[in-house]
Each structure stands twice: as C-alpha cells, then as structure tokens.
Amino acid sequence: MIIRVKVKPNSCEQDIQKVGEEYIVRLKSAPENGKANIELIKFLKKYFGADVKIKSGLSSRKKIIEVSN
C-alpha cells in the first residue's frame, strides 16, 4: 500500500489523522540529521503493524510511504 504523508515536526505530541487521501503526522523530533524520518518510520510501523519505507521525500515534509502487508 502506498500512502501520502505530511509531516509536522517539533510538535508537542505524536499524532496521526487522515484528511482525504493524505495522512497528517505530528512528530516530537526536529527535522535534523534524519531524526524526524526515524521517528516517522517507528510511529507508522507501530500504527499500521507492518513494515514501512519512505519511497520519496526524505528531505521534504510531504512524503510517499510504502506500507508492506
């Protein structure tokens, strides 16, 4: 499954919500040295209960994520 994610780093808490076809994910980590990407992968892996991989947007707030079944 391929999903679109908009990341909001430096938030007070971790949160996820679906708006239309896109997921908005709030993360506590700062977008420095890949910290937010690591937190995103861990958070989505726990949320979906499956392996997660960033397909595109490593340095962008808008990302395309592959969720394995």
Buried (B, 14 or more C-beta within 10 A) or exposed (E): EEBEBBBEBEEEEBEBEEEEEEBEBBBBBEBEEEBBBEBBBBBBBEBBEEEBEBEEBEEEEEBBBBBEE
